[in-house]
C-alpha cells in the first residue's frame, strides 16, 4: 500500500514515556523509520525516569540510566543511519515544557501510565494546527484486575480542525484525573509502582504501531478513534466514536 509520510516528516516523531509500553514501541518505530532509507526523520524520546532493577521482569533494559537517554543510545547503535536523527529529553512532560516537547506538525506517541499526563498532552495537541497523537495504556495487576486490558486512542488536528474526538471527550477519567503527573509526585509516590503484564504491554505497543501505519496509508478511509484490547480474551476491537471526518489525504 502506498504511504503518505508527510505526518512523520513535517515535524518530529515524539515518543513520551519509555516504560513497559514505550520501550517496545520506540524500538519498532525506530526500526520502521530506519528502513525508510530515502527519508529523513527526527525522533525525540522523552522521559524523566530511570531504569531500575525492579523493571527487569517486564522490560529489556538497555542500561540503568535515564530511560530516554539509555534508549536513545541503544536505538542509535542498533538502527542509526544518516538522515535518522535520534535525540532525547531526560524530563517528564509538564506545564513548563509541554510547548517545547510537542510542537506544530509533530507526530506524538504517548505511552504513559497516568491520566493527568494524558490530559496535559491532549490539551497541548488541541492548541496546534496540525498534529497527530496516538496514546496507549493498560491496566495494572491490582485490585483484582488481570492486567490484560489495554486501549489505544487516536487524535488528529488537521488544518486547525479535530479529525477525532479529544482523548477526554469519552473518558471522564482523563477529563478529571484522580492521579498525578510524575512531576507532581513525591519521591515516595514515584517509588510505588503497579505490576504490569509484559504481554499486555507488548499488545498495546503493537496496536500503537498498527495505528501509526494505518494513519499513513494514502487514500484510505478514516482511521478509527480508539482500539480496545484484552490479551486474555483475544479481543482487539476498533471503535468509531463519532462520525468519521473526511478529508483529502493527510495534513500538509
N, C-alpha and C positions, 0 to 999 in steps of 0.2 A: 504493500500500500504506500502511496506517496505521502511524505510527511512535510508539513509546513513547520520549519524550525524557528520561525520568527519569534514565538514566545520565549524561546531559550536564548536567542542571540541578541534581542533588542535591549536586554538588561543583563542581570546576573541570575544564576541559579543559586538560590539561598536555602540552605538546609539549617533549620533551627531545631536543636535538640539532637544529641548524639548518644542517646541511651539505647535501650534494648531494641527499639524500632529504628531509630535514626542511624545507628551504626550500620545495620544491614542495608538500609535504604541508601545511605551515602555511598556504600561500596558499589552497588549495582547501578546507581545513577551515574557515578563516575565512569564505570566501565562502559556504559551506554554512550556517554559523551566522548570518551576516548576513542571509541570505534568509529565515530563520525569524523574521520581524519581530515576532511576537507573544510571543516567548520572550526571557528574559533569560539570558545566558551569561557566564561568567567564563573567559577564556582566558589561560593563563600560558605564556610562551615562556622556555626555559631553555637557555643555552649560555655557556660561559666563553671561547670562541674569538673571534678577529677574522676578518672577511672580508679577504682579501688578493688581490693581482693574480693570483697563481697559481691562484686558484679560478675565474677568469673563464671558462675553457674549458668548464666544466660547470655553471655557476650564473648566474642572472640576478641579479647582486649589487645589493642596494638601496643600499648605502653601505659605504665602507671603515671600519667601526666594529665594535664588539662585535656578534656575529651576532644575539643575542636583541634587543638594543636597536634595531639598524637594521631588522630585520624587523618589530618591533612598530610602529615609526614608519610604515613603508611600508603595512602592513596597516590601520593606523588611518586613513591618508589615503585608501586605496582603498575600504575596506569599513566604516569606523566608522559607528556609529549608536547612538542611545540604547538602552541595555539590553545592548549588547555591550561588555564591559569587557576591554580588552587590556592585560595587564601583562607585565613581563619580569624575569628574574633573570639578570644577567650573570656566572653562575658555572657551573662543571661540577658535576654531582651527585656527591656524595661522602658518606662516612660521617657527617660532621658536619652536613650539611644535608638528607640524604635524607628525614627525617621532616617537614621543612618543605616541601620540594618536592612530596612525594607524601603526601596526606592522605586521611582517611576519605571515601569517596564519589567520589573523583576518577576521571576517565577519562583514562588516560595513553597517550600516543602516543610511543613510543620509537624514535628514528631515529639511532642511534649506530653507530660503526664498530669497536667493540671488545667482546669477550665479558665482560671484567671488569665493565664498566658494566652490561651486561645482567644479570649475576648480582646485582649490588647492587640494581638496580631490582626484579628478580623477588623477591628476598628481602624487600625493603621492602613490596612489594604483598602478600606472603604473611602479613604481620603484621596486615593490615587486615581488617575485617569485610566491607565492600563496596567493590570496586574493579574497574575494567576496565583491562586492559593490552593494547595491540596493539604488537608490536615488529617492526620491519622492517630488513633489512640485505641486503647484496650483496657478491659477490666483487669484488676489485680486479683490474686488468690487470697481473698479475705472476706470476712462477713458471710461465709457460706457460699461465696461465688467460686465457680470453677476456674475463672480466669481465661475462659475460652472465647469470650465475645470481644469483637472489635468493630470499629467503623471508620470510614473514610469519607470526608466531606470535600466537595469541590466548590470553589467560589472564584468567579472571574469578573473583573471590571474591564469593559471594552469601550473605549472612547467615552468614558465617563458614565457608562450605563451598567447596572448589575445584570449579568447573564445568568446568575444563580442566586438563590436566597442567601443572605448573610448567615454565617455559622450559627448565630444565636437565635435566628428567627423561629426555628422549630425545636430549639434546645434551650429550655429555661435554665438548665444547669450551667450553660455558658453565659447566658444573658445576666444571670445573677449568681455568680460562682460562690460556693461556700468555702472554697480553698483559697490559698495564697499563691502568688508567684514566688519562685525561688529567691528572687532579690528581696522579698518582703519577709522571708523566714529567718528564724534564729538558727544558730548552729545545731541546736538540739533537734529542731524540726527538720532541718536538712538531712541530719543523720538517719532519721527514721525513713524506712523505705518499705514499700509493699511488694511482696514477691510476685513475679510475673512468670507466665508460661512462655518458654522460648518459642514454641510452635505458634502461639498467637502473635508474638512479635514478628515472626517470620511471615505469617499470613497477612498482617496489616502492612508490613513493608512491601510485600508483593502486590497487594491491592493498590498501594500508592504508586508504585512503578507502573502498574497497568493503567491507572488513571492518567498519569503523565503521558504515556504513549498514546492512549486513546484521545487525549486532548490535542495531540499533534497531527492526527490523521486528517489529511486535507479533504475538504468537501464532504465530510461525514455528518450524520445527524448530530444534534447537540448531545454532549456528554451528560450523563446522569448527575444528579445533585449529591447523592450520597450512596454509599455501599455499606450494608450491614453484613457481618460475617460471624460465624461461630465454627471454630475448628472441630469442636466435639460433635456437632450435628451436621458437619459438612455442608454448611449453608454459606452462600456468597450471593447476596441479593441486591441488585441496583434499585434505586428509587428516584423518581422524578417528583419533587415535592411541589413544584409549581409548573405552569405551562411553559415548556421549553422556549427560550428566546432564540429566534432565528437571526442569523447574520450572514454576511458574505465572507466566510473564512475567518481565520484567526485575526486578532488585533494586530495592527501595524504600528 
